[in-house]
């Protein structure tokens, strides 16, 4: 009986697995809005080629990524698709002071499947031919919040609310359109460009219809790789990094 109790106590004290709290030495973890995926992966290869460190990317909806960081996720750099999610971390003292900077802009666009129902503009979302519209969940997806603002601008929000299909991130909205699972979607111009063979860009939302789509980036407070994290941000801001971003359709910050 005593031996059995001893074994049970040992099992309670010694964990079966030990998970690393942070990236290994010579690595940085970058949590970034999923709309940045293609551009950041290319920038990451350039970064590694320069010998600074290895980059581990975590792509997702900006709101979800911010909550992960709030919960203690071991992240060195955060890049958001909106100011709101970065503001949340900033107000909670989770950013390394003086490292936050805006680095790219984007546009909000209406798309449909390449073989889909003909559309001329956002106003056509209220026609009987359009049954389902993919948009990011406004609670966690910046693209979803921008989409909501655009629909309010066109006074369509109430009329088409039952047509909206909320997605976990903007790339999921893009995929729904590309696969023909919905009749239309509201995403970023850069997303539409990535899937140009599968989706048709119908219209670009006027700048006055939504808050400016500006991407901020910052070092997360408490990182053990601050020098490497700052070097990654410097590369994003450099002419080389900006050229890659513009290659994927991102706009320079004014």
PESUL-V443381 format. One record per residue. RES is the residue in one letter. SS is DSSP state (H for helix, E for strand, C for the rest). OMEGA is omega in degrees with one decimal (* if undefined). NEAR is the number of other ideal C-beta (glycine too) atoms within 10 Angstrom. Layout:
RES | SS | OMEGA | NEAR
RES | SS | OMEGA | NEAR
This chain:
X | C | 179.9 | 5
X | H | -179.5 | 6
X | H | 179.4 | 7
X | H | 178.4 | 8
X | H | -179.2 | 9
X | H | 179.1 | 10
X | H | 179.3 | 10
X | H | 178.6 | 10
X | H | 180.0 | 10
X | H | 178.4 | 9
X | H | 179.3 | 10
X | H | -175.3 | 8
X | H | -175.0 | 7
X | C | -179.5 | 8
X | C | 178.4 | 8
X | C | -177.8 | 5
X | C | 175.4 | 4
X | C | -178.1 | 7
X | C | 178.3 | 6
X | C | -179.5 | 8
X | C | -178.2 | 9
X | C | 175.8 | 16
X | C | -179.6 | 21
X | C | 177.5 | 10
X | C | -178.8 | 9
X | C | 178.2 | 11
X | E | 170.7 | 15
X | E | 176.9 | 28
X | E | 179.8 | 21
X | E | 173.9 | 26
X | E | -173.7 | 24
X | E | 175.5 | 27
X | E | -173.2 | 29
X | H | 176.5 | 26
X | H | 179.2 | 34
X | H | -169.2 | 28
X | H | -175.3 | 19
X | H | -178.7 | 18
X | H | -177.4 | 22
X | H | 177.5 | 27
X | H | 177.3 | 14
X | H | 176.6 | 15
X | H | 178.8 | 24
X | H | 177.9 | 19
X | H | 178.3 | 12
X | H | 179.2 | 15
X | H | -179.1 | 24
X | H | 179.8 | 12
X | H | 178.4 | 8
X | C | 175.3 | 11
X | C | -179.0 | 7
X | C | -179.8 | 20
X | C | 174.0 | 21
X | E | -178.2 | 15
X | E | 173.0 | 22
X | E | -177.5 | 16
X | E | 174.0 | 17
X | E | -176.9 | 16
X | E | 178.9 | 18
X | E | 175.3 | 19
X | C | -175.5 | 28
X | H | -179.9 | 33
X | H | 178.5 | 25
X | H | -179.7 | 18
X | H | 179.1 | 26
X | H | 178.9 | 26
X | H | 176.9 | 15
X | H | 179.5 | 16
X | H | 176.0 | 21
X | H | -178.5 | 12
X | C | 176.2 | 7
X | C | 178.4 | 10
X | C | -177.8 | 17
X | C | -177.2 | 19
X | C | -179.9 | 26
X | C | -178.4 | 26
X | E | 176.8 | 26
X | E | 176.1 | 30
X | E | -174.3 | 25
X | C | 176.7 | 26
X | C | 179.9 | 31
X | C | 179.5 | 22
X | H | -174.0 | 19
X | H | -177.0 | 14
X | H | 176.1 | 25
X | H | 177.6 | 24
X | H | -179.5 | 15
X | H | 179.5 | 17
X | H | -179.8 | 22
X | H | -178.5 | 16
X | H | 179.6 | 9
X | C | 176.4 | 12
X | C | -175.9 | 8
X | C | 177.1 | 19
X | E | 176.4 | 20
X | C | -172.9 | 17
X | C | 175.2 | 10
X | C | -177.2 | 9
X | C | -177.2 | 18
X | C | -179.9 | 18
X | E | 175.3 | 14
X | E | -174.3 | 15
X | E | -178.8 | 19
X | E | 175.9 | 27
X | E | -178.5 | 16
X | E | 177.2 | 26
X | C | 177.9 | 20
X | E | -175.4 | 23
X | E | 174.0 | 22
X | E | 179.6 | 25
X | E | 173.9 | 28
X | E | 175.6 | 22
X | E | -175.3 | 19
X | C | 178.3 | 14
X | C | -173.4 | 8
X | C | 178.6 | 18
X | C | 178.9 | 13
X | C | 177.8 | 9
X | C | 177.8 | 20
X | C | -177.5 | 10
X | C | -177.9 | 12
X | H | -178.3 | 25
X | H | -178.3 | 12
X | H | 178.0 | 19
X | H | -178.4 | 22
X | H | 178.3 | 14
X | C | -177.7 | 12
X | C | -178.4 | 5
X | C | -179.5 | 12
X | C | -177.3 | 18
X | C | -176.1 | 12
X | C | -179.0 | 15
X | E | -179.2 | 24
X | E | 175.3 | 27
X | E | 176.5 | 27
X | E | 175.9 | 33
X | C | -176.1 | 19
X | C | -178.6 | 17
X | C | -176.1 | 11
X | C | -173.6 | 20
X | C | 179.0 | 31
X | H | 179.5 | 27
X | H | 177.2 | 32
X | H | 177.9 | 25
X | H | 177.4 | 23
X | H | 179.5 | 28
X | H | 179.6 | 29
X | H | 179.2 | 17
X | H | 179.3 | 16
X | H | 180.0 | 22
X | H | 175.2 | 25
X | H | 179.9 | 13
X | H | 179.8 | 15
X | C | -179.3 | 17
X | C | -178.7 | 10
X | C | -170.8 | 18
X | H | -177.1 | 15
X | H | -174.8 | 9
X | H | -174.4 | 12
X | H | -174.3 | 17
X | H | -179.4 | 10
X | H | 178.4 | 8
X | H | -173.0 | 18
X | E | 175.2 | 21
X | E | -175.3 | 16
X | E | -177.7 | 16
X | E | -177.1 | 23
X | C | 176.9 | 16
X | C | -174.2 | 27
X | H | 179.1 | 30
X | H | 175.9 | 25
X | H | 175.3 | 19
X | H | 177.4 | 30
X | H | -178.9 | 27
X | H | 179.2 | 19
X | H | 179.3 | 22
X | H | -177.4 | 29
X | H | -178.5 | 22
X | C | 178.1 | 11
X | C | -179.5 | 14
X | C | 175.7 | 13
X | C | -177.9 | 25
X | C | -178.2 | 23
X | E | 178.0 | 29
X | E | 176.5 | 32
X | E | -175.3 | 27
X | E | 175.2 | 32
X | E | 177.0 | 27
X | H | -179.7 | 21
X | H | 178.0 | 24
X | H | 178.9 | 27
X | H | -179.5 | 24
X | H | -179.9 | 16
X | H | -178.2 | 20
X | C | -175.5 | 16
X | C | -179.9 | 11
X | C | -174.7 | 7
X | C | -179.4 | 17
X | E | 177.7 | 26
X | E | 177.2 | 17
X | E | -176.7 | 14
X | E | -174.5 | 20
X | E | 174.5 | 17
X | E | -178.6 | 15
X | C | 177.5 | 23
X | C | 179.8 | 13
X | H | -179.0 | 11
X | H | -175.7 | 6
X | H | -177.9 | 16
X | C | 176.3 | 19
X | C | 179.2 | 14
X | C | 178.3 | 14
X | E | -177.4 | 24
X | E | -178.1 | 18
X | E | 173.6 | 27
X | E | 177.8 | 22
X | E | -178.9 | 25
X | E | 172.2 | 22
X | E | 179.0 | 25
X | E | -177.9 | 22
X | C | 178.1 | 16
X | C | 178.9 | 14
X | C | 176.2 | 21
X | C | -179.3 | 13
X | C | -173.2 | 22
X | H | 179.7 | 16
X | H | 179.4 | 11
X | H | 179.5 | 21
X | H | 178.4 | 26
X | H | 179.3 | 19
X | H | 177.9 | 15
X | H | 179.6 | 25
X | H | 178.6 | 20
X | H | 179.0 | 13
X | H | 177.5 | 18
X | H | -177.4 | 25
X | H | -175.9 | 17
X | C | 176.0 | 13
X | H | 179.1 | 7
X | H | -179.6 | 13
X | H | -179.9 | 22
X | H | 178.1 | 18
X | H | 178.5 | 10
X | H | 179.2 | 21
X | H | -179.8 | 25
X | H | 175.0 | 13
X | H | -179.8 | 12
X | C | 173.3 | 19
X | C | 177.4 | 19
X | C | -177.7 | 24
X | E | 175.8 | 16
X | C | 179.0 | 10
X | C | -179.2 | 15
X | C | * | 7
